[in-house]
């Protein structure tokens, strides 16, 4: 079973398909961002996102995967990831993380961002800014010859130096013909450890950073992951491919 940890090197034509799926999720989140405001329900966001992805000739990447019931994962405040859209109304001052996938010709794109609803306090904005910066620093480490641990360490150092908690239970991942492929890409770890990064690999890197402690639990719905201390969490994710000169972000 040595093959279980195979990390795919994707061809130019495969990366084109992944890139197309990534452009669709990028546009989906831009559309969703325009809709986010106090009074809107998370189900309304989900419905619009599903229509949009289908209109582009793609398929929602999450709906039905592992039994997930929706197109978007929508996670509010202390919800970290995997929140299920419902008739929950967005309120002023909340932060909302939206994660979306699409499939084009059998290849996945995956992208997430955190957004503000109305006027949000500075402490929450800072959490979002630092999490976004964690992602930027992680992507800078995604160069040929580096190791996965270099990506993990970049996120952890930035987050923890700001007093934030790095979620341990959920990780970034390889991406291609499956949403989740090898390697796992934790948001904590030691530099110089883990698999070697090579040209043609495709990764979804996704810091999930808590304002307070790193511990999380899953709600009774079996999906929604929340912070144990009830403090807010932020989540940003890009799909990238590794080129000879470094990472190319496919979801921008």
Backbone as JSON, one array per atom type, in Angstrom:
{
  "sequence": "XXXXXXXXXXXXXXXXXXXXXXXXXXXXXXXXXXXXXXXXXXXXXXXXXXXXXXXXXXXXXXXXXXXXXXXXXXXXXXXXXXXXXXXXXXXXXXXXXXXXXXXXXXXXXXXXXXXXXXXXXXXXXXXXXXXXXXXXXXXXXXXXXXXXXXXXXXXXXXXXXXXXXXXXXXXXXXXXXXXXXXXXXXXXXXXXXXXXXXXXXXXXXXXXXXXXXXXXXXXXXXXXXXXXXXXXXXXXXXXXXXXXXXXXXXXX",
  "N": [[0.82, -1.21, 0.0], [2.06, 1.19, -0.51], [1.45, 2.97, -2.44], [-0.63, 4.58, -1.63], [-0.03, 7.14, -0.83], [0.41, 8.67, -3.08], [1.31, 11.56, -4.84], [-0.09, 13.5, -7.21], [1.36, 14.53, -10.29], [0.37, 16.94, -12.35], [-0.62, 17.27, -15.79], [-0.19, 19.78, -18.4], [-2.64, 20.07, -19.77], [-4.42, 19.01, -17.9], [-4.09, 20.83, -15.8], [-5.15, 23.07, -17.01], [-7.89, 22.44, -16.97], [-8.39, 22.28, -14.22], [-7.81, 24.91, -13.64], [-9.84, 26.23, -15.02], [-12.08, 25.4, -13.57], [-11.39, 26.64, -11.22], [-11.51, 29.37, -11.9], [-14.23, 29.63, -12.16], [-15.16, 29.19, -9.51], [-13.93, 31.34, -8.29], [-15.28, 33.51, -9.53], [-17.81, 32.9, -8.61], [-17.59, 33.38, -5.82], [-17.1, 36.12, -5.9], [-19.55, 37.02, -6.84], [-21.2, 36.14, -4.74], [-20.16, 37.69, -2.67], [-21.11, 40.23, -3.36], [-23.76, 39.89, -2.71], [-23.87, 39.57, -0.01], [-25.22, 40.83, 2.89], [-26.74, 42.45, 5.75], [-29.73, 40.75, 6.66], [-29.98, 39.01, 4.53], [-30.39, 35.54, 3.75], [-28.47, 32.55, 4.41], [-29.17, 30.46, 2.81], [-30.19, 31.72, 0.55], [-27.85, 32.75, -0.55], [-26.63, 30.35, -1.19], [-28.36, 29.24, -3.1], [-28.18, 31.08, -5.22], [-25.47, 30.78, -5.84], [-25.34, 28.12, -6.69], [-26.96, 28.2, -9.0], [-25.38, 29.93, -10.53], [-22.93, 28.52, -10.91], [-23.81, 26.31, -12.39], [-24.76, 27.65, -14.62], [-22.42, 28.28, -15.85], [-21.67, 26.01, -17.02], [-20.54, 24.15, -15.39], [-20.28, 21.89, -12.54], [-21.55, 21.96, -9.18], [-19.1, 21.47, -6.71], [-19.25, 20.49, -4.11], [-21.82, 19.62, -3.45], [-23.58, 16.84, -2.47], [-21.21, 15.48, -2.14], [-19.61, 13.25, -0.02], [-22.05, 13.24, 1.13], [-22.77, 15.87, 1.7], [-25.16, 18.52, 1.81], [-25.35, 20.85, 0.17], [-24.37, 23.58, -2.09], [-22.63, 25.61, -1.25], [-20.39, 25.94, 1.56], [-21.19, 27.61, 4.41], [-20.12, 29.51, 6.97], [-20.52, 31.0, 10.06], [-19.29, 33.49, 12.25], [-18.39, 31.93, 15.14], [-18.38, 29.54, 13.85], [-16.28, 27.42, 12.13], [-15.77, 25.95, 9.69], [-17.65, 24.25, 7.06], [-20.34, 24.85, 7.5], [-23.85, 24.49, 7.08], [-25.94, 25.84, 4.6], [-28.95, 27.58, 5.39], [-32.15, 28.85, 6.51], [-31.07, 30.89, 7.94], [-30.58, 34.17, 8.94], [-28.36, 36.72, 7.96], [-26.56, 38.95, 10.07], [-25.77, 42.34, 11.01], [-22.38, 43.09, 11.7], [-21.38, 40.54, 11.84], [-19.0, 37.93, 10.94], [-18.47, 36.0, 8.04], [-17.66, 32.98, 6.59], [-17.16, 31.66, 3.42], [-17.1, 28.81, 1.47], [-16.39, 27.16, -1.54], [-16.76, 24.8, -4.2], [-16.09, 23.62, -7.55], [-16.71, 21.56, -10.46], [-15.15, 20.86, -13.46], [-15.16, 19.17, -16.42], [-14.48, 16.86, -14.96], [-12.51, 17.71, -13.19], [-11.5, 19.45, -10.24], [-12.04, 22.68, -8.67], [-11.32, 24.79, -5.87], [-12.13, 27.05, -3.32], [-12.07, 29.6, -0.86], [-13.27, 32.29, 1.19], [-13.35, 34.76, 3.8], [-15.83, 37.05, 4.83], [-17.13, 40.33, 5.68], [-20.13, 41.26, 7.38], [-22.0, 43.99, 7.02], [-21.14, 46.52, 9.38], [-18.2, 45.78, 11.02], [-16.45, 44.89, 14.0], [-13.12, 46.01, 14.89], [-11.37, 44.06, 15.9], [-12.25, 41.68, 14.8], [-11.91, 42.17, 12.1], [-9.15, 42.28, 12.04], [-8.48, 39.62, 12.63], [-9.37, 38.43, 10.26], [-7.68, 39.72, 8.4], [-5.13, 38.81, 9.22], [-5.42, 36.06, 8.83], [-5.75, 35.96, 6.07], [-3.24, 36.9, 5.36], [-1.71, 34.8, 6.38], [-2.32, 32.85, 4.48], [-1.17, 34.0, 2.17], [1.57, 33.99, 2.89], [1.96, 31.26, 3.19], [1.58, 30.35, 0.56], [3.77, 31.52, -0.64], [5.76, 29.82, 0.19], [5.36, 27.61, -1.32], [7.13, 26.28, -3.34], [9.13, 24.61, -5.84], [11.15, 22.01, -4.51], [11.01, 22.85, -1.88], [9.37, 21.73, 1.18], [6.25, 20.25, 2.32], [5.91, 20.83, 5.02], [7.07, 23.35, 5.19], [5.16, 25.07, 4.19], [3.13, 24.66, 6.08], [4.37, 25.56, 8.47], [4.72, 28.29, 7.89], [2.12, 29.31, 8.05], [1.44, 28.7, 10.72], [3.36, 30.11, 12.3], [2.83, 32.82, 11.68], [0.11, 33.06, 12.5], [0.13, 32.29, 15.24], [1.92, 34.12, 16.29], [0.36, 36.29, 16.42], [-1.27, 35.68, 18.47], [-3.31, 33.92, 17.94], [-5.29, 30.9, 17.46], [-4.47, 27.89, 15.79], [-6.32, 25.73, 13.86], [-6.29, 22.26, 14.27], [-7.53, 19.92, 13.41], [-8.4, 20.01, 10.78], [-7.36, 20.24, 7.39], [-5.42, 21.59, 4.6], [-5.04, 20.42, 1.17], [-4.07, 18.18, -1.53], [-5.36, 18.5, -4.9], [-7.48, 17.67, -7.66], [-8.65, 15.29, -9.74], [-10.13, 14.42, -7.71], [-11.69, 16.08, -4.94], [-10.32, 16.08, -2.53], [-7.1, 15.16, -2.31], [-3.9, 13.49, -1.93], [-1.12, 15.61, -1.1], [-1.87, 15.76, 2.46], [-2.19, 18.98, 3.87], [-1.34, 20.42, 6.56], [-2.0, 23.24, 8.77], [-0.1, 23.75, 10.58], [3.18, 22.91, 11.68], [6.53, 21.57, 11.09], [9.23, 23.25, 9.54], [10.95, 22.01, 6.61], [10.07, 19.4, 6.74], [8.03, 16.58, 5.69], [6.43, 15.76, 2.47], [8.27, 16.38, -0.58], [7.91, 19.29, -2.55], [6.89, 19.55, -5.89], [7.14, 20.61, -9.35], [4.1, 20.95, -11.14], [2.42, 19.83, -9.3], [-0.75, 20.2, -7.62], [-2.43, 22.12, -5.26], [-4.75, 22.79, -2.6], [-4.66, 25.28, -0.43], [-5.4, 26.21, 2.85], [-5.73, 28.13, 5.4], [-7.26, 27.93, 8.58], [-8.19, 29.82, 11.07], [-8.41, 30.63, 14.47], [-9.72, 33.13, 16.65], [-9.38, 32.76, 19.32], [-8.65, 29.93, 21.21], [-7.24, 26.88, 19.74], [-8.96, 24.67, 19.73], [-11.72, 22.7, 18.53], [-15.16, 21.69, 17.85], [-17.72, 19.49, 16.54], [-20.96, 20.32, 15.43], [-24.33, 19.09, 16.19], [-25.47, 18.61, 13.72], [-23.69, 17.16, 12.32], [-21.89, 18.22, 10.56], [-21.14, 21.06, 10.81], [-18.34, 22.71, 11.94], [-17.14, 24.13, 14.9], [-15.65, 26.67, 17.02], [-14.41, 25.75, 20.22], [-14.3, 27.57, 22.31], [-16.08, 29.47, 21.58], [-15.32, 31.79, 20.31], [-14.71, 33.9, 17.39], [-13.84, 32.6, 14.06], [-11.72, 32.51, 11.16], [-11.35, 31.93, 7.6], [-9.52, 31.31, 4.75], [-8.9, 30.35, 1.39], [-6.98, 29.21, -1.36], [-6.68, 27.64, -4.54], [-3.78, 26.32, -5.94], [-1.16, 25.87, -8.4], [2.02, 24.31, -8.85], [4.74, 25.84, -10.3], [7.85, 26.09, -12.18], [8.95, 28.43, -11.23], [7.65, 28.95, -8.9], [4.6, 29.22, -6.94], [1.52, 29.28, -8.73], [-1.39, 31.02, -8.44], [-4.57, 29.82, -8.9], [-7.11, 30.6, -8.37], [-7.51, 33.35, -8.63]],
  "CA": [[0.0, 0.0, 0.0], [2.91, 2.39, -0.59], [0.83, 3.87, -3.41], [-1.71, 5.4, -1.09], [0.38, 8.53, -0.64], [0.89, 9.23, -4.34], [0.96, 12.96, -5.1], [-0.13, 13.58, -8.67], [1.94, 15.61, -11.08], [-0.66, 17.16, -13.38], [-0.17, 17.73, -17.1], [-0.65, 21.11, -18.79], [-4.08, 20.01, -20.1], [-5.15, 18.81, -16.64], [-4.05, 22.09, -15.04], [-6.12, 23.95, -17.69], [-9.24, 22.1, -16.48], [-8.43, 22.73, -12.81], [-7.81, 26.38, -13.7], [-11.18, 26.65, -15.44], [-12.94, 25.2, -12.39], [-10.98, 27.66, -10.25], [-12.05, 30.66, -12.33], [-15.67, 29.62, -11.87], [-15.39, 29.42, -8.07], [-13.52, 32.73, -8.02], [-16.4, 34.37, -9.94], [-18.93, 32.6, -7.71], [-17.4, 34.11, -4.56], [-17.28, 37.56, -6.17], [-21.0, 37.21, -6.91], [-21.71, 35.96, -3.38], [-19.75, 38.87, -1.88], [-22.04, 41.32, -3.69], [-25.08, 39.6, -2.12], [-23.79, 39.5, 1.46], [-25.59, 42.02, 3.64], [-27.69, 42.09, 6.8], [-31.07, 40.42, 6.19], [-29.93, 37.93, 3.53], [-30.2, 34.22, 4.37], [-27.38, 31.76, 3.85], [-29.78, 29.64, 1.76], [-30.27, 32.56, -0.65], [-26.49, 32.76, -1.12], [-26.39, 29.02, -1.74], [-29.19, 29.07, -4.29], [-27.58, 31.89, -6.29], [-24.17, 30.18, -6.19], [-25.61, 26.9, -7.46], [-27.42, 28.62, -10.35], [-24.26, 30.54, -11.23], [-21.97, 27.47, -11.31], [-24.45, 25.53, -13.46], [-24.84, 28.53, -15.81], [-21.09, 28.29, -16.45], [-21.4, 24.68, -17.59], [-19.8, 23.35, -14.4], [-21.1, 21.27, -11.5], [-21.12, 22.25, -7.81], [-18.15, 20.45, -6.29], [-19.51, 19.97, -2.75], [-23.18, 19.09, -3.28], [-23.62, 15.39, -2.56], [-19.91, 14.89, -1.8], [-19.67, 12.72, 1.35], [-23.39, 13.5, 1.65], [-23.03, 17.29, 2.02], [-26.42, 18.82, 1.11], [-25.45, 22.16, -0.47], [-23.3, 24.05, -2.99], [-21.69, 26.38, -0.43], [-20.27, 25.85, 3.01], [-21.31, 28.98, 4.93], [-19.8, 29.39, 8.39], [-20.69, 32.33, 10.64], [-18.71, 33.8, 13.58], [-17.61, 30.85, 15.78], [-18.34, 28.37, 12.98], [-14.99, 27.43, 11.44], [-16.01, 25.48, 8.32], [-18.67, 23.23, 6.76], [-21.69, 25.25, 7.88], [-24.87, 24.17, 6.07], [-26.86, 26.95, 4.32], [-30.35, 27.4, 5.77], [-32.87, 30.13, 6.53], [-30.38, 31.75, 8.92], [-30.42, 35.53, 8.42], [-27.1, 37.39, 8.31], [-26.75, 40.15, 10.89], [-24.71, 43.34, 11.04], [-21.29, 42.84, 12.63], [-20.91, 39.15, 11.78], [-18.11, 37.52, 9.85], [-19.01, 34.82, 7.38], [-16.71, 32.31, 5.7], [-17.85, 30.94, 2.34], [-16.21, 27.87, 0.79], [-17.12, 26.65, -2.7], [-16.02, 23.99, -5.17], [-16.78, 23.31, -8.81], [-16.1, 20.49, -11.27], [-15.14, 21.08, -14.91], [-14.56, 18.01, -17.11], [-13.93, 15.89, -14.01], [-11.45, 18.31, -12.37], [-12.03, 20.33, -9.2], [-11.48, 23.93, -8.16], [-11.74, 24.94, -4.47], [-11.81, 28.44, -2.98], [-12.83, 30.12, 0.28], [-12.93, 33.61, 1.72], [-14.19, 35.29, 4.87], [-16.39, 38.36, 4.5], [-17.8, 41.05, 6.76], [-21.54, 41.62, 7.18], [-22.2, 45.34, 7.55], [-20.02, 47.12, 10.13], [-17.61, 44.75, 11.86], [-15.46, 45.45, 14.93], [-11.72, 45.96, 14.44], [-10.76, 42.79, 16.33], [-12.65, 40.65, 13.82], [-11.23, 42.52, 10.85], [-7.74, 41.89, 12.19], [-8.45, 38.16, 12.49], [-9.49, 38.14, 8.83], [-6.46, 40.19, 7.73], [-4.01, 37.92, 9.57], [-5.67, 34.76, 8.17], [-5.43, 36.18, 4.65], [-1.77, 36.99, 5.29], [-1.23, 33.42, 6.56], [-2.44, 32.19, 3.18], [-0.15, 34.58, 1.29], [2.89, 33.5, 3.32], [1.98, 29.82, 2.89], [1.74, 30.19, -0.89], [5.17, 31.89, -0.94], [6.61, 28.65, 0.49], [5.01, 26.51, -2.23], [8.07, 26.32, -4.47], [9.8, 23.32, -6.04], [12.29, 21.74, -3.63], [10.56, 23.01, -0.49], [8.53, 20.62, 1.67], [4.91, 20.63, 2.8], [6.08, 21.44, 6.34], [7.41, 24.77, 5.04], [3.86, 25.74, 4.04], [2.46, 24.55, 7.38], [5.08, 26.41, 9.42], [4.47, 29.7, 7.55], [0.8, 29.65, 8.6], [1.46, 28.6, 12.18], [4.17, 31.19, 12.89], [2.1, 34.08, 11.52], [-1.12, 33.05, 13.31], [0.43, 32.21, 16.67], [2.59, 35.35, 16.69], [-0.73, 37.25, 16.69], [-2.05, 35.18, 19.6], [-4.45, 33.15, 17.44], [-5.23, 29.43, 17.5], [-4.5, 27.21, 14.49], [-7.12, 24.51, 13.91], [-5.47, 21.06, 14.02], [-8.3, 18.78, 12.89], [-8.73, 20.19, 9.37], [-6.12, 20.52, 6.65], [-5.44, 21.76, 3.16], [-4.98, 19.13, 0.47], [-3.94, 18.1, -2.98], [-6.64, 18.62, -5.6], [-7.41, 17.27, -9.07], [-9.86, 14.56, -10.12], [-10.89, 14.38, -6.46], [-11.56, 17.33, -4.2], [-9.26, 15.9, -1.53], [-6.07, 14.21, -2.71], [-2.63, 13.67, -1.23], [-0.82, 15.39, 0.32], [-2.53, 16.61, 3.44], [-1.39, 20.19, 4.12], [-1.75, 21.02, 7.83], [-1.67, 24.65, 8.97], [0.92, 23.79, 11.63], [4.18, 21.89, 11.39], [7.94, 21.95, 11.13], [9.85, 23.45, 8.22], [11.87, 20.95, 6.19], [9.49, 18.06, 6.92], [6.92, 16.25, 4.79], [6.76, 15.49, 1.07], [8.91, 17.42, -1.39], [7.02, 19.98, -3.5], [7.42, 19.45, -7.25], [6.41, 21.26, -10.44], [2.95, 20.21, -11.65], [1.5, 19.5, -8.21], [-1.84, 21.16, -7.4], [-2.79, 22.13, -3.85], [-5.68, 23.76, -2.01], [-4.08, 25.69, 0.85], [-6.55, 26.86, 3.5], [-5.65, 28.43, 6.84], [-8.47, 28.11, 9.41], [-7.54, 30.46, 12.22], [-9.35, 31.03, 15.52], [-9.34, 34.29, 17.47], [-8.99, 32.24, 20.63], [-7.92, 28.67, 21.27], [-7.37, 26.08, 18.51], [-9.86, 23.51, 19.83], [-13.01, 22.78, 17.82], [-16.07, 20.54, 17.98], [-18.69, 19.43, 15.44], [-22.35, 20.44, 15.86], [-25.17, 17.89, 16.05], [-25.81, 18.35, 12.31], [-22.66, 16.27, 11.78], [-21.05, 18.94, 9.6], [-20.61, 22.37, 11.17], [-17.24, 22.72, 12.91], [-17.17, 25.39, 15.65], [-14.63, 26.84, 18.06], [-14.89, 25.32, 21.54], [-14.44, 28.71, 23.22], [-17.14, 30.35, 21.07], [-14.76, 32.98, 19.66], [-14.79, 33.8, 15.93], [-12.81, 31.94, 13.27], [-11.68, 32.96, 9.77], [-10.93, 30.87, 6.66], [-9.23, 31.72, 3.37], [-8.35, 29.21, 0.64], [-6.73, 29.29, -2.79], [-6.09, 26.5, -5.25], [-2.56, 26.73, -6.63], [-0.32, 24.85, -9.03], [3.44, 24.61, -8.67], [5.51, 26.03, -11.54], [9.29, 26.12, -11.92], [9.33, 29.66, -10.52], [6.89, 29.08, -7.65], [3.17, 28.9, -7.02], [0.59, 30.1, -9.51], [-2.72, 30.96, -7.83], [-5.56, 29.59, -9.96], [-8.4, 31.15, -7.93], [-7.56, 34.82, -8.64]],
  "C": [[0.86, 1.26, 0.0], [2.3, 3.43, -1.52], [-0.17, 4.84, -2.83], [-1.32, 6.87, -0.97], [0.89, 9.17, -1.93], [0.4, 10.67, -4.48], [1.04, 13.16, -6.61], [0.65, 14.78, -9.2], [0.99, 15.79, -12.26], [-0.04, 17.7, -14.67], [-0.72, 19.13, -17.37], [-2.16, 21.1, -19.07], [-4.93, 19.78, -18.85], [-5.21, 20.12, -15.84], [-4.99, 23.12, -15.68], [-7.53, 23.71, -17.18], [-9.42, 22.54, -15.02], [-8.56, 24.25, -12.77], [-9.19, 26.91, -14.09], [-12.18, 26.52, -14.28], [-12.65, 26.28, -11.34], [-11.5, 29.05, -10.61], [-13.54, 30.75, -12.01], [-15.93, 29.84, -10.38], [-14.95, 30.82, -7.65], [-14.67, 33.68, -8.35], [-17.62, 34.15, -9.05], [-18.79, 33.38, -6.41], [-17.5, 35.61, -4.74], [-18.77, 37.9, -6.21], [-21.63, 37.13, -5.52], [-21.38, 37.18, -2.51], [-20.69, 40.05, -2.11], [-23.41, 41.14, -3.02], [-25.06, 39.68, -0.59], [-24.15, 40.84, 2.09], [-26.58, 41.6, 4.72], [-29.07, 41.82, 6.21], [-31.12, 39.31, 5.15], [-29.77, 36.6, 4.26], [-29.07, 33.47, 3.67], [-27.89, 30.84, 2.73], [-29.92, 30.42, 0.45], [-28.9, 32.61, -1.34], [-26.22, 31.44, -1.83], [-27.11, 28.81, -3.06], [-28.61, 29.84, -5.47], [-26.26, 31.29, -6.77], [-24.37, 28.94, -7.06], [-26.03, 27.24, -8.89], [-26.25, 29.14, -11.18], [-23.29, 29.47, -11.76], [-22.54, 26.66, -12.48], [-24.52, 26.34, -14.75], [-23.51, 28.59, -16.55], [-20.72, 26.93, -17.05], [-20.6, 23.79, -16.66], [-20.8, 22.72, -13.43], [-20.62, 21.75, -10.14], [-20.23, 21.11, -7.31], [-18.47, 19.8, -4.95], [-20.83, 19.22, -2.65], [-23.19, 17.57, -3.5], [-22.3, 14.71, -2.21], [-19.9, 14.52, -0.32], [-21.06, 12.94, 1.97], [-23.68, 14.95, 2.03], [-24.2, 17.8, 1.17], [-26.44, 20.08, 0.24], [-24.25, 22.46, -1.38], [-22.22, 24.78, -2.21], [-21.57, 25.79, 0.96], [-20.26, 27.3, 3.51], [-21.19, 28.93, 6.45], [-19.73, 30.78, 9.01], [-20.06, 32.42, 12.03], [-17.86, 32.66, 14.13], [-17.62, 29.56, 14.97], [-17.07, 28.47, 12.13], [-15.18, 27.11, 9.96], [-17.22, 24.55, 8.28], [-20.07, 23.55, 7.27], [-22.67, 24.99, 6.74], [-25.79, 25.38, 5.86], [-28.29, 26.61, 4.75], [-31.02, 28.76, 5.84], [-32.32, 31.09, 7.59], [-30.1, 33.12, 8.28], [-29.09, 36.12, 8.88], [-27.39, 38.69, 9.05], [-25.53, 41.06, 10.83], [-23.65, 42.96, 12.08], [-20.74, 41.42, 12.6], [-19.8, 38.99, 10.75], [-18.58, 36.16, 9.34], [-17.95, 34.26, 6.44], [-17.49, 31.47, 4.69], [-16.82, 30.11, 1.58], [-17.0, 27.25, -0.35], [-16.2, 25.84, -3.61], [-16.81, 23.87, -6.46], [-16.01, 22.22, -9.54], [-16.26, 20.85, -12.74], [-14.44, 19.88, -15.55], [-13.87, 17.04, -16.15], [-12.82, 16.42, -13.12], [-12.02, 19.39, -11.47], [-11.29, 21.65, -9.08], [-12.07, 24.15, -6.77], [-11.24, 26.31, -3.97], [-12.67, 28.87, -1.8], [-12.33, 31.5, 0.69], [-13.85, 33.91, 2.91], [-14.6, 36.71, 4.51], [-17.0, 39.0, 5.74], [-19.26, 41.29, 6.38], [-21.75, 42.98, 7.83], [-20.95, 45.86, 8.24], [-19.48, 46.11, 11.13], [-16.51, 45.34, 12.74], [-14.04, 45.12, 14.49], [-11.04, 44.63, 14.74], [-11.05, 41.67, 15.32], [-11.99, 40.9, 12.46], [-9.77, 42.09, 10.89], [-7.58, 40.37, 12.03], [-8.49, 37.77, 11.0], [-8.22, 38.54, 8.08], [-5.28, 39.25, 7.98], [-4.19, 36.56, 8.87], [-5.36, 34.84, 6.68], [-3.92, 36.23, 4.44], [-1.12, 35.61, 5.5], [-1.24, 32.67, 5.23], [-1.38, 32.68, 2.2], [1.24, 34.03, 1.61], [3.04, 32.01, 3.02], [2.27, 29.59, 1.41], [3.17, 30.55, -1.32], [6.14, 30.73, -0.69], [6.39, 27.48, -0.47], [5.84, 26.59, -3.5], [8.74, 24.96, -4.62], [11.02, 23.17, -5.14], [12.0, 22.0, -2.16], [9.74, 21.78, -0.09], [7.2, 21.15, 2.21], [5.0, 21.31, 4.16], [6.46, 22.92, 6.3], [6.16, 25.62, 4.9], [3.16, 25.81, 5.4], [3.05, 25.52, 8.4], [4.79, 27.89, 9.17], [3.14, 30.16, 8.14], [0.87, 29.73, 10.12], [2.18, 29.78, 12.83], [3.41, 32.52, 12.83], [0.88, 34.14, 12.46], [-0.79, 33.12, 14.8], [1.15, 33.45, 17.17], [1.57, 36.47, 16.94], [-1.66, 36.78, 17.81], [-3.24, 34.34, 19.2], [-4.2, 31.65, 17.53], [-5.34, 28.85, 16.1], [-5.26, 25.89, 14.63], [-6.27, 23.32, 13.48], [-6.22, 19.99, 13.22], [-8.56, 18.83, 11.39], [-7.51, 20.69, 8.63], [-6.41, 20.92, 5.21], [-5.1, 20.43, 2.5], [-4.55, 19.28, -0.98], [-5.31, 18.14, -3.62], [-6.45, 18.25, -7.07], [-8.7, 16.6, -9.5], [-10.7, 14.22, -8.9], [-10.71, 15.72, -5.77], [-10.39, 17.23, -3.21], [-8.32, 14.79, -1.99], [-4.87, 14.38, -1.78], [-1.92, 14.88, -1.84], [-1.8, 16.15, 1.2], [-1.59, 17.8, 3.71], [-1.88, 20.85, 5.41], [-1.33, 22.49, 7.9], [-0.73, 24.85, 10.17], [1.93, 22.7, 11.29], [5.58, 22.45, 11.37], [8.47, 22.17, 9.72], [10.79, 22.29, 7.9], [11.36, 19.54, 6.4], [8.39, 17.84, 5.87], [7.38, 16.07, 3.36], [7.41, 16.68, 0.38], [7.91, 17.98, -2.4], [7.67, 19.97, -4.88], [6.53, 20.17, -8.25], [5.28, 20.35, -10.93], [2.01, 19.71, -10.57], [0.44, 20.59, -8.08], [-2.35, 21.01, -5.97], [-3.93, 23.11, -3.59], [-5.14, 24.06, -0.61], [-5.12, 26.53, 1.57], [-6.38, 27.04, 5.0], [-7.04, 28.61, 7.46], [-7.96, 28.56, 10.77], [-8.59, 30.99, 13.2], [-8.82, 32.22, 16.3], [-8.82, 33.83, 18.83], [-8.18, 30.96, 20.53], [-8.15, 27.82, 20.01], [-8.46, 25.01, 18.54], [-11.21, 23.76, 19.16], [-13.88, 21.58, 18.18], [-17.03, 20.58, 16.79], [-20.11, 19.46, 16.01], [-23.13, 19.15, 15.6], [-25.57, 17.59, 14.6], [-24.79, 17.45, 11.61], [-21.69, 16.95, 10.83], [-20.35, 20.15, 10.18], [-19.56, 22.28, 12.27], [-17.17, 24.09, 13.55], [-15.99, 25.45, 16.63], [-15.21, 26.43, 19.4], [-15.13, 26.51, 22.46], [-15.46, 29.73, 22.73], [-16.63, 31.63, 20.42], [-14.76, 32.79, 18.14], [-13.61, 33.08, 15.29], [-12.86, 32.51, 11.86], [-11.05, 31.88, 8.89], [-10.72, 31.49, 5.28], [-8.56, 30.55, 2.66], [-8.16, 29.58, -0.83], [-6.32, 27.92, -3.3], [-4.9, 27.02, -6.04], [-2.0, 25.56, -7.43], [1.13, 25.29, -8.9], [4.12, 24.7, -10.04], [6.99, 26.06, -11.17], [9.69, 27.33, -11.09], [8.56, 29.85, -9.21], [5.43, 28.78, -7.89], [2.45, 29.84, -7.97], [-0.79, 29.93, -8.88], [-3.76, 30.86, -8.93], [-6.91, 30.22, -9.63], [-8.34, 32.67, -7.79], [-7.76, 35.28, -10.08]]
}
